[in-house]
Amino acid sequence: MSFVSEYPVAASEVAVEHFGRRLTLETDCADVAACLASGDVDFVLLHVVGSPEAYAKRHVPGALHLPHRLITEQRMAEWPAETLFVVCCAGPHCNGADQAALKLARLGRKVKLMIGGITGWADEGLAFETGVNAVSPDRSIG
């Protein structure tokens, strides 16, 4: 018996529930990049960690800088209640996106975490944007 098969595999219905649930909470860099490339962007991408200087140096295109510590009910009132937020942080070694997702969920907001964060984006060979987001410079309020 191998290390892989040492523990019994879950029944198909258990796997469907588990992986289906994960996909309701997460997205990945490739899916975000594909949406950005096609213009099919039905979410707000939030860069939720780091200083304004770090954000200006490198971030996912279109991402708005809103550190998780600044996510409040008043701040989020800028967006309609049905807005889907995708949160990203530095990468697998960072829990800023988890903290942001929890805050957004507690505020009743729809949220998904972009797994991999900035590290995953770089690993995929995807291009970064620099400077303050031209769409909404006032949202970079680190």
PyMOL commands that set and color helices and strands:
alter all, ss='L'
color gray80, all
select helices_A, chain A and resi 12-25+29-38+52-57+68-70+73-76+96-106+117-123+137-139
alter helices_A, ss='H'
color red, helices_A
select strands_A, chain A and resi 26-28+44-47+64-65+84-88+110-115
alter strands_A, ss='S'
color yellow, strands_A
deselect
rebuild
show_as cartoon
